[in-house]
């Protein structure tokens, strides 16, 4: 018998290059998601450092970095699986990565496959940062994540622009697609439409975790979201501020909760619960 799915997206407001402060926010949001019943939480791209391309080398994490210990403890104490973003050094190569922290203390790693660059059109959202390829190299690590009797796959931002990426995830058995993102306001509608289309095409629950404040000189769109496998928008946070959005599957549909924390604005209300079919 299939177990019910319970997941959350965490919307963070990163402090540029302040890993300690960002870790504290991650732990706080992880506990908040667990309080609402989540068993998996996905954070934005480079969430532990912020989207600070020039600082990535000096802030880079190792594969078994002791700075992850507070998150390892949170995952263990709350029976959570956490997907957190960071610049990660593997040998002499620097990657945009996502640590996957399991409740049993094991750590896995996804590395971004397709590097991105903001176009000059993005200038209306701020100052265009350096292209990722000036600092990072593409990776090929792509573990699947067990969630009860389900399977999830990870994507980092520009990965979702390659239609083969979710297709291969579905072919490998993924029923959940976790997108760790940094989306600016002018690109949100197109990225959200793309992810919704993947949900319906591959019958996957899809989650988008985004920043709720500017990073790397660019504004963030917020609006971290979860879609059902039928493409219905289950829950979405506001356009700014930190918080968590939780979706829990039940026999009669989905139960959702959106909890903004500091700096929240836009929809939903300060604390919102709803049911979705």
C-alpha distance (Angstrom), angle and dihedral (degrees) to the residues before:
residue distance angle dihedral
X1 . . .
X2 3.77 . .
X3 3.79 117.0 .
X4 3.78 119.3 -132.8
X5 3.76 118.7 -99.8
X6 3.80 121.6 -122.9
X7 3.80 120.1 -179.2
X8 3.78 141.9 150.0
X9 3.78 141.4 -161.1
X10 3.80 117.9 -140.7
X11 3.80 117.8 -148.3
X12 3.80 110.5 -157.0
X13 3.79 136.5 -168.1
X14 3.81 102.1 -146.1
X15 3.77 125.8 -151.3
X16 3.78 108.2 -137.4
X17 3.78 109.1 -101.5
X18 3.83 93.7 -18.9
X19 3.79 100.4 125.6
X20 3.81 94.2 171.0
X21 3.81 93.5 55.3
X22 3.79 91.5 44.2
X23 3.80 90.9 50.2
X24 3.80 90.1 53.0
X25 3.79 90.2 52.6
X26 3.82 91.2 48.1
X27 3.79 92.2 52.5
X28 3.81 91.8 47.3
X29 3.81 92.7 50.2
X30 3.81 92.4 44.6
X31 3.80 90.4 55.9
X32 3.80 91.1 45.5
X33 3.82 90.6 52.9
X34 3.81 90.9 47.5
X35 3.81 90.2 50.9
X36 3.82 87.0 59.1
X37 3.81 92.3 50.7
X38 3.80 101.8 -96.9
X39 3.78 118.6 151.5
X40 3.81 97.4 -176.1
X41 3.82 128.2 38.7
X42 3.80 126.2 -172.2
X43 3.82 121.4 -160.9
X44 3.85 129.9 -161.6
X45 3.79 128.8 -85.3
X46 3.83 112.6 -71.4
X47 3.78 87.5 -1.7
X48 3.81 95.4 159.9
X49 3.81 94.3 54.6
X50 3.78 104.1 22.2
X51 3.80 121.0 -122.1
X52 3.80 91.1 -60.5
X53 3.80 104.1 143.7
X54 3.85 97.1 177.7
X55 3.82 90.6 52.1
X56 3.79 96.5 46.6
X57 3.79 96.7 97.3
X58 3.78 95.8 53.3
X59 3.82 93.0 42.4
X60 3.81 96.5 44.1
X61 3.79 119.0 136.6
X62 3.78 125.5 -138.1
X63 3.79 120.1 -131.5
X64 3.81 91.6 -100.8
X65 3.78 99.3 31.2
X66 3.82 117.0 172.1
X67 3.80 89.3 -144.1
X68 3.81 87.0 75.7
X69 3.82 91.9 64.1
X70 3.84 96.2 99.1
X71 3.80 89.3 54.0
X72 3.80 92.2 44.4
X73 3.80 88.7 54.5
X74 3.80 92.5 46.8
X75 3.81 91.3 50.3
X76 3.80 91.3 50.5
X77 3.80 97.1 43.7
X78 3.83 94.6 47.9
X79 3.84 99.5 34.1
X80 3.80 90.1 -117.4
X81 3.77 135.5 151.9
X82 3.82 108.9 -145.9
X83 3.82 127.6 -164.2
X84 3.81 108.9 -162.8
X85 3.81 129.7 175.8
X86 3.80 126.8 -128.3
X87 3.81 144.4 144.4
X88 3.80 103.6 -97.1
X89 3.79 128.9 -163.2
X90 3.80 116.8 -147.1
X91 3.78 108.9 -179.5
X92 3.78 106.5 -48.7
X93 3.80 93.5 -24.5
X94 3.79 126.4 94.8
X95 3.80 119.3 -148.5
X96 3.77 138.7 -178.5
X97 3.76 99.3 -120.4
X98 3.76 146.0 173.9
X99 3.77 119.6 -141.0
X100 3.80 113.5 -145.1
X101 3.81 108.6 -151.8
X102 3.80 115.5 -166.4
X103 3.82 127.6 -157.8
X104 3.83 91.3 -114.4
X105 3.81 91.7 60.0
X106 3.79 96.9 -102.3
X107 3.81 117.7 134.8
X108 3.79 126.8 -154.3
X109 3.79 130.0 -179.6
X110 3.79 137.5 -138.0
X111 3.81 118.2 -166.7
X112 3.80 122.5 -156.6
X113 3.79 110.8 -102.9
X114 3.77 101.6 -164.6
X115 3.79 119.5 41.8
X116 3.77 118.7 -145.0
X117 3.77 140.5 -151.6
X118 3.78 130.2 -164.7
X119 3.79 114.7 -122.8
X120 3.77 125.6 -128.8
X121 3.80 86.9 -101.5
X122 3.80 87.0 71.4
X123 3.80 90.1 70.0
X124 3.80 89.8 94.7
X125 3.82 85.8 67.2
X126 3.81 94.4 49.2
X127 3.78 141.3 -76.1
X128 3.79 113.3 -20.0
X129 3.84 109.7 -120.4
X130 3.81 123.9 -142.2
X131 3.79 117.3 -74.6
X132 3.79 112.2 -90.8
X133 3.81 90.4 -123.1
X134 3.81 89.9 67.2
X135 3.81 89.1 69.3
X136 3.81 110.2 12.4
X137 3.79 137.0 52.8
X138 3.81 125.4 -145.8
X139 3.79 117.0 -96.9
X140 3.79 135.4 -149.8
X141 3.79 105.4 -155.4
X142 3.79 109.1 121.7
X143 3.80 114.5 162.4
X144 3.77 122.4 177.3
X145 3.80 117.0 -128.8
X146 3.81 122.2 -137.1
X147 3.81 113.2 -138.5
X148 3.78 106.3 -178.5
X149 3.79 103.7 -60.5
X150 3.83 91.7 -21.9
X151 3.79 130.7 86.2
X152 3.79 128.7 -137.3
X153 3.79 132.7 -163.5
X154 3.81 127.4 -156.2
X155 3.81 129.8 -134.4
X156 3.80 128.3 -178.5
X157 3.81 116.8 -146.6
X158 3.83 109.1 -81.3
X159 3.81 89.5 34.9
X160 3.81 88.2 77.6
X161 3.82 90.3 61.3
X162 3.80 89.7 69.8
X163 3.81 107.1 77.8
X164 3.80 91.0 -156.2
X165 3.81 91.0 64.9
X166 3.82 98.7 70.6
X167 3.80 90.5 34.4
X168 3.79 91.5 58.7
X169 3.79 90.4 44.3
X170 3.80 90.5 55.0
X171 3.81 91.7 45.9
X172 3.81 88.8 53.8
X173 3.79 89.6 55.5
X174 3.80 103.5 -94.8
X175 3.80 115.2 155.3
X176 3.81 93.3 174.9
X177 3.82 127.6 52.6
X178 3.80 116.1 -160.3
X179 3.81 114.3 -162.3
X180 3.81 114.9 -164.8
X181 3.80 101.7 -163.6
X182 3.78 150.6 173.8
X183 3.79 104.0 -158.2
X184 3.79 123.2 176.2
X185 3.83 121.0 -147.4
X186 3.81 96.4 -103.7
X187 3.81 91.6 54.4
X188 3.79 101.6 40.3
X189 3.80 99.5 91.6
X190 3.80 93.8 51.5
X191 3.81 94.0 45.4
X192 3.80 92.5 46.7
X193 3.82 91.1 49.2
X194 3.80 90.1 50.4
X195 3.81 92.7 51.4
X196 3.79 92.6 45.9
X197 3.81 88.9 52.3
X198 3.81 90.3 52.3
X199 3.80 89.5 52.2
X200 3.79 92.5 55.8
X201 3.81 97.1 38.0
X202 3.79 95.5 50.7
X203 3.83 100.6 25.1
X204 3.79 90.9 -121.1
X205 3.78 129.5 146.5
X206 3.82 103.4 -122.2
X207 3.80 128.2 -156.1
X208 3.82 128.6 -169.2
X209 3.82 119.7 -164.7
X210 3.81 115.5 -169.3
X211 3.80 139.6 169.6
X212 3.78 118.1 -93.5
X213 3.81 95.5 -152.5
X214 3.80 139.0 35.3
X215 3.80 120.1 -68.4
X216 3.78 132.5 178.7
X217 3.79 90.8 7.6
X218 3.80 94.7 -57.4
X219 3.79 130.5 105.5
X220 3.80 117.0 -116.9
X221 3.79 124.5 -134.4
X222 3.81 96.9 -144.6
X223 3.84 109.4 -168.4
X224 3.80 94.4 127.9
X225 3.81 104.9 -166.9
X226 3.79 148.2 -172.7
X227 3.82 124.0 -151.4
X228 3.80 127.4 -165.8
X229 3.80 122.1 -122.1
X230 3.81 86.3 -98.9
X231 3.81 91.1 57.6
X232 3.81 96.9 -105.9
X233 3.80 115.4 145.6
X234 3.80 102.7 -119.7
X235 3.80 100.8 179.9
X236 3.79 139.6 -11.0
X237 3.79 134.0 -174.5
X238 3.78 124.5 -137.4
X239 3.77 126.9 -84.4
X240 3.80 94.7 -98.6
X241 3.76 140.9 24.5
X242 3.79 134.1 44.2
X243 3.78 127.6 -73.2
X244 3.78 146.4 112.2
X245 3.79 133.0 -95.1
X246 3.80 115.7 -157.4
X247 3.81 129.9 -165.7
X248 3.80 120.8 -171.1
X249 3.79 122.7 -174.9
X250 3.81 117.4 -131.9
X251 3.82 132.7 177.3
X252 3.81 91.0 -100.3
X253 3.81 96.8 42.3
X254 3.79 137.0 -74.7
X255 3.78 130.9 -29.6
X256 3.78 114.0 -154.8
X257 3.77 137.7 -172.1
X258 3.80 130.3 -171.4
X259 3.78 115.9 -165.4
X260 3.80 116.7 -179.9
X261 3.79 115.1 -165.4
X262 3.80 126.4 -174.9
X263 3.78 118.2 1.8
X264 3.80 96.8 5.7
X265 3.78 119.9 162.8
X266 3.77 139.8 162.2
X267 3.76 119.6 30.3
X268 2.98 138.3 13.0
X269 3.81 111.6 52.6
X270 3.83 118.0 -108.6
X271 3.81 89.5 -79.9
X272 3.77 121.6 8.1
X273 3.80 132.7 177.0
X274 3.76 124.8 -179.0
X275 3.78 142.8 158.7
X276 3.78 123.2 -123.1
X277 3.76 127.6 -170.8
